[in-house]
Amino acid sequence: GTLISDSKVLLAASCLENLSLNKLAQVTVLIGLSPSTDAANPAPNVQMTRRINKMVLHNQYNAFTYANDIAILTLDAPVALTKFIVPVCLPPANADPDQHVDQSAVIVGWGTAVTDPAAPPTPSTALNQGTVSVSSNADCKLDTGFGKYATTSNICIASGASPIANFICPGDVGGPVLVLTSPGVWTQIGINSYTSSTDCTTNSLQTRVSAFRPWIDTYLAN
């Protein structure tokens, strides 16, 4: 998930669909946990924990087609914002599914390849990131893995022109697709929704954030 205010987390509804109220009460949200891989410049220890006070799934979320795969968590207490912990920027509402086509974007997450499909994904010990490219909506619909689910409320991403291919893993579902809209300002354009691969080697489908901005705003203030 992604912090979008001092008390709200944006994520995919598919992350929460199997959580009972009893299980939800046991969930702890970790904020600001970002172990550094640079020994000379370790990341500051700014980890905070919160419980969940409320969750809202889109009322038209469809677990079979991944339509409207979006949700918001309300934390039990506001997060203390610092220069290391700040909410991500959100794009304004936009009906154009191709507004970011061919742009370079960044995916961020804790996911790793699934070695045992019967077991839950094991999180990475470090926050991973990679550069990807935003595909056209027409290309999304042609994808053999998820094309049948793609609508104008989605974007999809492909591995960017990098020596290392970058794809999302099952453990990255709910995490963000980000674009740098101005120096130092990251805007979330997508929420990882569907990946057809357990070994993190295929393109993936995302909920398009700008298509749901009015819905987000309704619950952002409540």
N, C-alpha and C positions, 0 to 999 in steps of 0.2 A: 504493500500500500504506500500511499504518498501523503505527506502532511500538507493540507490545503488551508488550514488556519491553525490557531493555537489549540483547537480542540476537535478538529475534524480530520478524518483520514479517508482518502478516495481509493477505491479498489474495485475489483471485479466481484459481481454477485456470485459467480461460480466458486469463489473462495469460501463463501459462507453458507451455501445452500444446504449443506449437510450438518450444520452446527445447530444442535438443540439449544434451548435457553440454558440448560444445565451446563453444557459444554462451553457455551459462550461466556458464562460466568467465570470459567477457569482460564480463559485466554488472557495473556499478558501482551500488551503492545510495547515493543522496544523502539525507542526513538533516539536517533543520533548515534547508533552503533555502527562505526565504520573503521574497522581495523586497517591500519596502513600497511602497505607492503614495502614502504620506503623506510628502512631502519634509521636513516639519518634525519628524517622528518616525520616522526610518528604522529598519527592523528590524535588530537586531544581526547581525553576520556570524558565524553559528554553524554554518556548513555543515561536515559531516563526510562522509567517504566510507568505504564498506565493500564488500568483496567478499562473495559468497555461498558459504557453506560447505556448505549442505544445503538441499534443497527437498522439501517433502512436499505432494502433491496428495491430496485426499480419494480413497480407493480406489473410491468409487462415483460419481465425477464423470462426467457424461455430456455430451460436447461438443455433442451434437445437441439436447438438451433443457435444458441448463444446470442440470440437477439436481446438487446437492452441489457447487456452484461455489465452492470455498473451498480455500485453500492457505496454507502457512506457510513462510517463509524463515528460515533460521538464518544470521546474519551471521558473518563470519570472526573478528570480535573484538567485544566488547561496546562499546556506545555510551556515551560519557561523558554522563550525564544532568545537565541543568541546569534552571534555572527556565524556560528557553525550549524545552528538548527533554525531554519526559516521555512515557511511554507513555499511550495512551488508556485509559480505563476500559472494561471489558467487562461486559455485563449478565449476571445469573445465568441458568441454564438455565430455559426456560419453554416450555411446549407451546402456548401461546395465540398464534395468528398475528395476533390483533387487539389485542395488549396495548398498542400505541402508536397505534392508529387515531385519525385526526383530530388528532394532535399535530403541532406545528410542529417541523421538523427542519432541519438545515443540511447541504448537500452541499459538499464541498471537492475541488478537483482542478485539474490542469494542462491539461485537455483543451480543444480548440478544434474548430470545424467542419472536416470533411474536405472539402477542395477537389478532391483527386485520389484517388478510391477505390483506385487502384493503388499509391499511395504510403502509407507509414506516417503516422499522425497527427503533426502538428507541435505540440510542446508550447507552451503559453502561456509568455510571459516572466515572468508573475506568477501567484501562487497565487490561483485564483478561488474564490469561495464564493457561495452563494445559499440563500435560505430556501425550503423546500418543505413539503408536507403529506403525512403518511402515510395511504395509502388503506386501506380495508378489504380483507380477503383476497377477499371476494366480488367487489368491484370489480376487483381485480387479475385475477381469472379471466375477467372480462368484456371486458378490454382486447383490441381487435382485433389489436394488434401482438404481444403476448407472453402473452396470457391462457392459451393452450394450454400454456405452460411453468410457469405459476404453481401452486405447491403450498403446503401449510401451513408449509413450510420457507422460504418467501419472504415478503418484503414488497414493496410497490411504492410509488412516490412520484409526486405530481403537483405541478405548479408552485403555489406558495403565492400568497396574495392580495397580490401585489406589483405596483408599476407596471411592473416588468421581469419577464418570465417566466423561470423558472429550470429548466433541464433539464440532464441529464448529456450529455456528448459521448462519442464512442467512446474518446477519450484519457483519460476519467475512469474507465473500467472498472478495478476493483480498489480504487478509493478508497472512502472511508467515507460513511455517512449517520450524522449525530451528533445526539444530543439533549442538552440541558442538564439534567442530573438534579439538580443543586444549584448554588448560585452558584460559578462558576469550574470546575465539574466536568463534562467532556464525556464521554458514554458512546456507544460505537459500536454502533448497532442494526442496521446493514446494510452489506453490501459490494456496490458497484455491479457488476452481473453482465451485464445485457443491455439494449441500447438499439437500437431498430429504425430510428433515424434517423442520417444522417451530418451533418445540419445542426443538431442539438441542439434540436429543436423538439417532441419527443414525450416522454410519460411513460416510465418505465423500471422494470426489475425488479431486485430486490436479494436477495442471500442473507441470510436472517434470522440474525443472529449468535447470539441466545439459543437457537435450535434446534440449534446446533452447539457449544454451550459444553463439553459433555463431550469432544467430539473435540478442540477447541482445547486444553483442559487436558491431554490426553494428550501433546501435542507441545510444550506451553509449557515443560514442565520438562525436556524431553530435547534 
